[in-house]
Amino acid sequence: MNRIASIIILLLGVATLGGPPASAQERTVTLNVTGMTCGTCPISVRHRAMQLPGVKSASASLDNGGTATVTYEDNAQTPQAIANAITKLGYPASIAELKP
């Protein structure tokens, strides 16, 4: 009886683990960022993006009216969450382009 109980417990434990986690895909989003007016603004935007979970790289520029490009893992981050974090920093951001 103990052996059967042990097997059942083992099987239940394996069943609750689920399958392997979905593999992360690296994605890149370009954001339009307004409100950047000086040379330190892009540094602040880049720094905030890099603090977010799953973000692999980030850059920001005053060129073209203000943009940021962020590469992230899609199982840890979303483009809208990145834009929201930058907006909360004081630089309104919106999604301009998504790249696979």
Buried (B, 14 or more C-beta within 10 A) or exposed (E): EEEEEEEEEEEEEEEEEEEEEEEBEEBBBBBBBEBBEEEEBBEBBBEBBEEBEBBBEBBBBBEEEBBBBBBBBBEEBBBEBBBEBBBEBEBBBEBBEEEE
